[in-house]
Amino acid sequence: MIFYLAPGGLCGLERYIEGPWLKPDAAEIKPLAYEDVFAWRELPTGTWIFTGVQQLPPVAKQLAERVWKTLRRSGQRVLNQPAELPSRHGLHDKLHRAGINSYRSWFPDELDDSLIFPVFVRQADQHTGNMSGLLTDRSQLDAFLRWQRFRGYRQDDLLIVEFCDTRNKRNEYRKYAATCVAGDVAAQYLSIDEQWMVKYSGVAFRNEWAHEEREYIRRNPHADELAHIFRIARIDYGRIDYGLLDGRIQVWEINTNPSTGGPPLGSKAARTHPELRKIEIPARQMFFDRLHSMLRSIDTLPDPNARVELCLPRAELRAWRNEVRAMQRVQRRRELISNLSRWAPFKRARDIVKGVLGVEGR
């Protein structure tokens, strides 16, 4: 049994788990929510994977660490120690100092004159892509940050990332993705696009791209280097997204609660041209077969008669509930602003404010 802990219980493996093609001997995976587990007095035995910790508020991270240590002391197999998991910025810093990443990232209050333009701004620990376009000088950056502060973002909500230009001679950008489970790495997919934020499109558009993706998944060419990077990051489970700059790996992020998508016949490959499906579906199947084996390798038989006692400090639980209420208020505020943004008078007022702040685009 593998217990998969995630914020809200939103498990990136859900479509994999529910796939009608799942093998009879597949590891049994049970998604759990941190907020539910925090209320328990006993924990079942098995393998536990802690995911999405970077999206938790501070006290929730402390509680997750207590749960992890309780399981570890009882002899359970546990992956991804919450206190060791780096933020996106922490990962960038580690890998730059290790000589792997050529670029850096910054929080707004850390900026100094060594910043290399162009840069872009994104949310610090969310998987939402870029907020800004490429900003070419400090005046553009400062204006964009003023606008985001006006919108209610705090300093530590935003990350400024130096642009790493990995395009080839045909102006194509490649985003490679590979999944790690307890040190084993499997190539998952390759997205190719002619725009620099390779996130929402990918390989289902050109025949030669589909062939390239299939070869990437089959050969798994960077497995050893990626396993080393996961060890540096102290991450046992997750998906790494990266590019290549002059043949050198440049890591964009490691998502500890990644979506694996569904079975091949339910993927985007099934909605593309039949000729491309002949290429893409076997490639997807290769990845899912490897994922099946990796999950089987960490599976642990639960002891139905054993229980692990859990006792979390009441003061921390109260502080965590206050955090949840505060986050809910922020979310309601952002939803209100989002709804207002569709109202014509608000749009006019927004454009006036952006003009005063000197902000272009978003």
Rosetta blueprint (number, residue, H / E / L):
1 M L
2 I E
3 F E
4 Y E
5 L E
6 A E
7 P H
8 G H
9 G H
10 L L
11 C L
12 G L
13 L L
14 E H
15 R H
16 Y H
17 I H
18 E H
19 G L
20 P L
21 W L
22 L L
23 K L
24 P L
25 D L
26 A L
27 A L
28 E L
29 I E
30 K E
31 P E
32 L E
33 A E
34 Y H
35 E H
36 D H
37 V H
38 F L
39 A L
40 W L
41 R L
42 E E
43 L E
44 P L
45 T L
46 G L
47 T E
48 W E
49 I E
50 F E
51 T L
52 G L
53 V H
54 Q H
55 Q H
56 L L
57 P L
58 P H
59 V H
60 A H
61 K H
62 Q H
63 L H
64 A H
65 E H
66 R H
67 V H
68 W H
69 K H
70 T H
71 L H
72 R H
73 R H
74 S L
75 G L
76 Q L
77 R E
78 V E
79 L E
80 N L
81 Q L
82 P H
83 A H
84 E H
85 L L
86 P L
87 S L
88 R H
89 H H
90 G H
91 L H
92 H H
93 D H
94 K H
95 L H
96 H H
97 R H
98 A L
99 G L
100 I L
101 N L
102 S L
103 Y L
104 R L
105 S E
106 W E
107 F L
108 P H
109 D H
110 E H
111 L L
112 D L
113 D L
114 S L
115 L L
116 I L
117 F L
118 P L
119 V E
120 F E
121 V E
122 R E
123 Q E
124 A L
125 D L
126 Q L
127 H L
128 T L
129 G L
130 N E
131 M L
132 S L
133 G L
134 L L
135 L E
136 T L
137 D L
138 R H
139 S H
140 Q H
141 L H
142 D H
143 A H
144 F H
145 L H
146 R H
147 W H
148 Q H
149 R H
150 F H
151 R L
152 G L
153 Y L
154 R L
155 Q H
156 D H
157 D H
158 L E
159 L E
160 I E
161 V E
162 E E
163 F L
164 C L
165 D L
166 T L
167 R L
168 N L
169 K L
170 R L
171 N L
172 E L
173 Y E
174 R E
175 K E
176 Y E
177 A E
178 A E
179 T E
180 C E
181 V E
182 A L
183 G L
184 D E
185 V E
186 A E
187 A E
188 Q E
189 Y E
190 L E
191 S E
192 I E
193 D E
194 E L
195 Q L
196 W L
197 M L
198 V L
199 K L
200 Y L
201 S L
202 G L
203 V L
204 A L
205 F L
206 R L
207 N H
208 E H
209 W H
210 A H
211 H H
212 E H
213 E H
214 R H
215 E H
216 Y H
217 I H
218 R H
219 R H
220 N L
221 P L
222 H L
223 A H
224 D H
225 E H
226 L H
227 A H
228 H H
229 I H
230 F H
231 R H
232 I H
233 A H
234 R L
235 I L
236 D L
237 Y E
238 G E
239 R E
240 I E
241 D E
242 Y E
243 G E
244 L E
245 L E
246 D L
247 G L
248 R E
249 I E
250 Q E
251 V E
252 W E
253 E E
254 I E
255 N E
256 T L
257 N L
258 P L
259 S L
260 T L
261 G L
262 G L
263 P L
264 P H
265 L H
266 G H
267 S L
268 K H
269 A H
270 A H
271 R H
272 T L
273 H L
274 P H
275 E H
276 L H
277 R H
278 K H
279 I H
280 E H
281 I H
282 P H
283 A H
284 R H
285 Q H
286 M H
287 F H
288 F H
289 D H
290 R H
291 L H
292 H H
293 S H
294 M H
295 L H
296 R H
297 S H
298 I H
299 D L
300 T L
301 L L
302 P L
303 D L
304 P L
305 N L
306 A L
307 R L
308 V E
309 E E
310 L L
311 C L
312 L L
313 P L
314 R H
315 A H
316 E H
317 L H
318 R H
319 A H
320 W H
321 R H
322 N H
323 E H
324 V H
325 R H
326 A H
327 M H
328 Q H
329 R H
330 V H
331 Q H
332 R H
333 R H
334 R H
335 E H
336 L H
337 I H
338 S H
339 N H
340 L H
341 S L
342 R L
343 W L
344 A H
345 P H
346 F H
347 K H
348 R H
349 A H
350 R H
351 D H
352 I H
353 V H
354 K H
355 G H
356 V H
357 L H
358 G L
359 V L
360 E L
361 G L
362 R L
